[in-house]
Amino acid sequence: MQSEVVCSRCRNILLYPRGATNVCCALCNTITQVPPPGMEMAQLVCGGCRTLLMYTCGATSVRCSCCNIINHVT
């Protein structure tokens, strides 16, 4: 089974096999760390710049790393 994470540089969605500790982006060659097992992630689109953001489930807000707007999670 595969999971996904957003590239820490270009924001492309990266798929990786379970058990991986990091994944290399095919577009920009940046290595992004994978969240530890059991740490479920969710996604939302930033209300300021429309960037796809990933965050840990249970968070109440997420700060966009591109435009610094704080997005409230419903």
RODO-2510 file (C-alpha; in nm, 4 decimals, decimal comma):
residues 74
     n   res          X          Y          Z
     1     m     0,0000     0,0000     0,0000
     2     q     0,1208     0,3536    -0,0769
     3     s     0,0971     0,6751     0,1201
     4     e     0,1536     1,0322     0,0074
     5     v     0,3379     1,3401     0,1242
     6     v     0,3883     1,6868    -0,0284
     7     c     0,7398     1,7662    -0,1528
     8     s     0,9036     2,0119     0,0863
     9     r     1,0383     2,2165    -0,2043
    10     c     0,8095     2,2143    -0,5097
    11     r     0,4841     2,1034    -0,3347
    12     n     0,4287     1,8109    -0,5741
    13     i     0,2418     1,5143    -0,4226
    14     l     0,4823     1,2250    -0,3716
    15     l     0,3739     0,8623    -0,3344
    16     y     0,5863     0,6268    -0,1275
    17     p     0,5632     0,2689     0,0011
    18     r     0,4797     0,2112     0,3671
    19     g     0,7912     0,1787     0,5789
    20     a     0,9921     0,4393     0,3853
    21     t     1,1665     0,7060     0,5952
    22     n     1,2063     0,9609     0,3157
    23     v     1,1176     1,0063    -0,0512
    24     c     1,2979     1,1806    -0,3376
    25     c     1,0926     1,4066    -0,5657
    26     a     1,1203     1,3109    -0,9330
    27     l     1,0661     1,6740    -1,0391
    28     c     1,3115     1,8685    -0,8211
    29     n     1,5233     1,5899    -0,6618
    30     t     1,4528     1,7170    -0,3095
    31     i     1,4430     1,4539    -0,0357
    32     t     1,1392     1,4917     0,1908
    33     q     1,1073     1,3141     0,5252
    34     v     0,8085     1,0865     0,5714
    35     p     0,5993     1,1290     0,8879
    36     p     0,6439     0,8481     1,1433
    37     p     0,4011     0,5537     1,1327
    38     g     0,0742     0,6156     1,3139
    39     m     0,0902     0,9893     1,2458
    40     e    -0,2044     1,0286     1,0099
    41     m    -0,1945     1,3211     0,7702
    42     a    -0,4685     1,5263     0,6067
    43     q    -0,4674     1,7889     0,3294
    44     l    -0,6203     2,1281     0,2682
    45     v    -0,5808     2,4035     0,0117
    46     c    -0,4442     2,7321     0,1490
    47     g    -0,7065     3,0064     0,1485
    48     g    -0,4421     3,2667     0,0607
    49     c    -0,2318     3,1204    -0,2206
    50     r    -0,4128     2,7929    -0,3076
    51     t    -0,1077     2,5773    -0,2216
    52     l    -0,1862     2,2212    -0,1164
    53     l    -0,0915     2,1803     0,2505
    54     m    -0,0490     1,8586     0,4477
    55     y    -0,0900     1,8550     0,8231
    56     t    -0,1200     1,6107     1,1113
    57     c    -0,4749     1,4997     1,1868
    58     g    -0,6060     1,6713     1,4967
    59     a    -0,4461     2,0081     1,4208
    60     t    -0,6769     2,3083     1,4624
    61     s    -0,4840     2,5405     1,2283
    62     v    -0,2087     2,5202     0,9662
    63     r     0,0334     2,7986     0,8698
    64     c     0,1124     2,8045     0,4972
    65     s     0,4868     2,7876     0,4346
    66     c     0,4465     2,9882     0,1122
    67     c     0,2339     3,2881     0,2178
    68     n     0,2328     3,2533     0,6014
    69     i    -0,1476     3,2715     0,6243
    70     i    -0,2969     3,0674     0,9076
    71     n    -0,5646     2,8306     0,7764
    72     h    -0,8212     2,7022     1,0243
    73     v    -0,9072     2,3337     1,0004
    74     t    -1,2740     2,2381     1,0219
***
